[in-house]
Amino acid sequence: MDVDTASDNTSIDDKIDDFCENPTRDALTEGLMSLLKPTVDQLDERIRATRICQIELKQRIESLTEELQRINEGLQCPLETDSYVKKLINAKHKITIVSNILQSTQERLNKIHQAVERNTAKRKALLDHSPSYVKLSDKDLESVYEPSEDSFLLIDALEADLEVLKAMKPVMCLEIGSGSGIVITALAMALKKYCQCYHLAIDINVDACKVTKKTAAENLVDIDIAQMDLLSCIRTGNVFDVVVFNPPYVVTSDDEISNRQILFKAWAGGTNGRKVMERVFPKIPHILSNTGVFYLLVIEANDPEYILRVFMDLNMVCCTRRRSNLSSPMMRRETTVQ
């Protein structure tokens, strides 16, 4: 979750030729493959060895059964060997059951193997299009929210709408509460080849502004950073085509919002977790362009349905994406009269 933000505009002039090449992501992908492959290979080898032993044991039992039957016929004492033959037959049945279990296990293992390969390929594809981010120092972690599941969910939502965003050819993009800067950087990287777009990141935390600047520089994209409290220094005028907000959404007491520790402002959402984001809602229609879109990340405890009704009352069209207990609604200004 990224922090609400603010002031001191800073600009980055670095450029990029190709944002898809990233040694860090390639290393992450190779590391994931190297961790999973030995485990799967080891399971394959154990199953294979067990099945070979089972086949050999089955052959020996069948051979012994035939030998006992011949002895039984030769001695003409069927009653003495019947019990042994029955035991051998029971053992054979048990081996058959074990064989079936092993076969089923092998099939499941194959499915797991295939799923691992698919997920690895999918993850690699995501990494190829995701920005690398600056590793936060222990000091940074005391005041800056590290990229987490919610950050990547917001990136996934933008990626899912990439074709729509490319067709829009946005001129102005804004992230409220940029935190590490990974979301606005991902957006800038994705749009760089398709349009000339100005990107602005704002955060109340000066340390977050510095980290956002480093993240943008690491990925060679131009992002201006300003330190301010939410939209306090943004003039209304319907200028932004894309606005992204990962607000403090954790349900807390209202006192925690005003906690002097700056990191608290990254996650403390007060009553219903909406205390901070509700300061932003009324201003969104006034800063969005006529075709602009607003991405907001919330959790179930924030009551997404209530939030959607709020934006509908503000004459905005609402469309929601969900993943686990996180929700990423996308709102667009209503351009027609109902």
N, C-alpha and C positions, 0 to 999 in steps of 0.2 A: 504494500500500500504506500503510495507516495504522499508527500506532505503538501499542505496548502502553502501558497508562496508569495514572495514579494521582493522588491526594489533593486536599485543600482544596475541599470542595463549594461550588459557586457556582450560583445559579439565575437564570433569565431569565424575566421576567414579561410580555414583549411578546406580543400576540395578533395573529391574522390573520383577515381576513374572507374573503379569496379568494386561495389560494396559486397559482392558475393564471396570474394576471396578472403578467407580469414583463417590463418594458421591455428589460432586458439580454438575455434570451433572444430576444425579437423582433428585436433589433438583430443578434444572432448569425445568426439565420435569414435575415434580409434580406441580410446580408453574404455568406453562403454562396451565395445565389441570384445576387447581383450578380457574384460571382467566376466562377460556372459559365456563366451565360447568355451573356456576350459571346463566350466561346470557342466554344460550340456554334453561336451565330448566325454567327460568322465562318466556321466550317467549312461551314455550310449555304450561305453566300453563295459560297464558293470552289467548292464542288461544282456549284452552279447555274450559275456563270459558265463553268466548264469544260465542262459539258454543252451549253450554248448554243453555245460555240465549236466543239465537236465536231459538232453538228448542222449548223452553217453550213459547216464544212469538208467534211462528207459531201455536202451538196447541191452544193457547187462541184465536187467530184470527179466526182459523177454527171453534172453538166452538161458537164464537160470530156470525160468518157468518151463521152457521146452525140455531142459535137462531133467528136471524133476518129474515131468510127465513121462519121459522115457524110462526113468528109474521106476516110477510107479507101475508102468506097464510091464516092465521086466520082472519086478517082484510080485506083480499081481496082488499088491496090497493097497488098493485105492483109498481105503479108509485112513491109512496112516499118513498119506500125503495130501489128502483133500484139504485139511486145515491150512497147510503151508501154501497150497495153490491159491486158496481163497485169500490168504494174507497178501500173496503176491499180486493177485488181481486187484485187491483193495489199494495196494501201494501204487499199482499202475493207474488206477482211477484218480488217486490223489495227485500223481505226477501230471496227469492230464489236466486236472484243475489248476495246478501250479502253472502249467504251460499256457493255459488260457489267460490266467492272470498276468503272466509275463507278456503275452501277446497284447493284451489290453493296455498294459503299462507302456509297452513300446509305442503303441499307437498314440497314447496320450503324450508321451515324450516327443514324438514327431510333431504333434500339434503345437506343443510348447515351443519346440525348436522353430517352427514356422512363424509362430506369433512373435517370438523374440526377434527374428530377422525382419519381420514387417515393422515392428515397433522401432527397431534400430534404424531402418531405412527412413521411416517417417520422422524420427527424431533428428536424423542427419539432415533431412530436407529442411526442417524447421531451423536447425542451427545454421544452415547455409544462408538463410535469409534473416537471421536474427543478429542484432548488434552485439559486439563484445562490450563488456562493461569493466570499468576500472575496479580492481580489487580494493575493497575498502580496508583501511588500516583500523587497528583497534580504537584509535582516537576518533576516526570517522564514524565507526559503529556506535559511538556514544551519542551521536547527534543526527545521523543520517540513516534512513530506512533502507535496508539492503533489499535488492530485487528479490521478490518472492513469487508464490503462485499467482497472487492477484495481479502482479505486474505483467506476467506472461499471459494471463487470461485476457488482459486488455490488449496486448499485442496480437493475440490470436483473433480477437474480435475485429481489429483493424485489418489483419491479414485476410480474414474471411470477406471483408467488404472492399478489398483492394481494387477489384475491377470497377466497382462503383466509384470509389475515390479517384481512380485514374480518369474515369470519364468526367468527373466533376471538374478536374483540373483546378484544385484549390489554390488560391492566391495567398491566403493567410491561415496559419494553423497555430493553435494555442494549447499548451498543457498547463492546467492549474495544479500546483503541488507536484513539481517534477521529481523531487527526491533524488534518486540516482541518475535520472535523465534517460533511462533505458527506453521508456515508451516513446517520448518525443523523438529520440534518436532513431528508433526503429521506423517511425512514420516518415521522418526526413529521408532515410535511406530508401524506403520503398517508393517514395514519390519523386526522387531526384531525377530519374531518367525520363519522367513523363510530363513534368511541368516545372515552371519557375515559381517556387513557393517560399514565402517567408515564414520561418518557424520561431515562435516565442515560447519560452518556458519561464514560469514564475513560481516562486516558493518563498515562504516567510522565513525559512532557515537559510542563513548566509552560507553555512557549510554545505547544504544541499545544492545551492547555486554553484558553488565551486566544483562539486562532484559532477553535476550536470555538464558543466563546461568541459571537464576532463573527458567525460564519456563521449560527448560530441566530437571532441578533438581526436580521441582514439579511433573513431569511426569516420573521420574526415568529412563531416557534414557541418553546415552553417546553422547554428542555433543561437539566437540572442537570449540572454538570461537576465531576469529582473527580480530583485528581492522586493516582495510586497505581500500584504495580508490579503489572500484570496484575490478578488477583483477590485480592491480598493483604489488602485491607480489606473484602472482600465476605463477609458471613456466609452460611453454607449454610442452606438452608431452603426450597428449591423455590419461589421467588417470581417469577422472570422468565419471561414468556410468549414473548419473542423475545430472542435473544442473537445479536449479529453480531460477527464477528472477522475483520479483514483483517490477518493476522499478518506479522511479518518472515519471509519465506519463501525468500530468496535463499541458496543454498548457499555458505557461507563457512567459514573456520576458526573454531574456538570462541573464539579470542582476539578476533576482531572484535566479538563480542557484547558484550564488556566494554570496548570502546573508549571512551575518555572523551568523544569527540564524540557528542553526544546524537542527531544525525541517523543515525548508524550503527545505532542501536537500532530505527530505522524499517524497515530492510530486512535486516540481517544475521541469518540464521537458523541459522548454525552447521552442524554435520554434517547432511547430507541436508536442510538448511533447516528442520528440525523441532525444533531445540533449544528454541526459545522456546515454540512452540505446544504442545509435549508437556507443558510445565508447567501448561497450562490444561486439557488433556483430562480428567484424572481428576476435576476439580471441576465440570465442566459438568453431569453428571447431578444434582448436589446443589444447583444453583442454578436449574435449569429447573423450571417448574411441570409438573403431570401431562400437560398438553397442549402444553407449550412446544416451541419449535423453535430450532435452533442453525444459523446460517449461517457457513461457514468458507471462505475463499478460499485455494487452494493452487496449485502448479504441478506439472507431471509429475515434476520432479526430487525432489519431496517424497514421491513414491510414494503417490498418492491411494488405491490399493487397500489398502495397508497401513493408512492412516488410517481407512478405512471399517471394516476388521476390528477396529481398536482400539475404535471406537465400538460395533460390534456386541457386543464382549465386555463393554461397559459397559451392555448391554441397551438400546441405542438403535437405532431404525429409520433406515436411511440411504437417501437419494435424491440422485443426482448430476446436475448440469448442467455442460455443457462449452462452452467457446468458445476457439478457437485452442489455445494450450498452457496456458491458465489453466483451473482447475477450481473450481467453487463448490458443494461438497457441502452439502446441508441435512440435518441430523440431528434426529430426533424421539425422545423417550423412548418406550420400549416399554411399553405399558400392559397387555398380555396375556401370559400365560405360554405359551410354546411347548411 
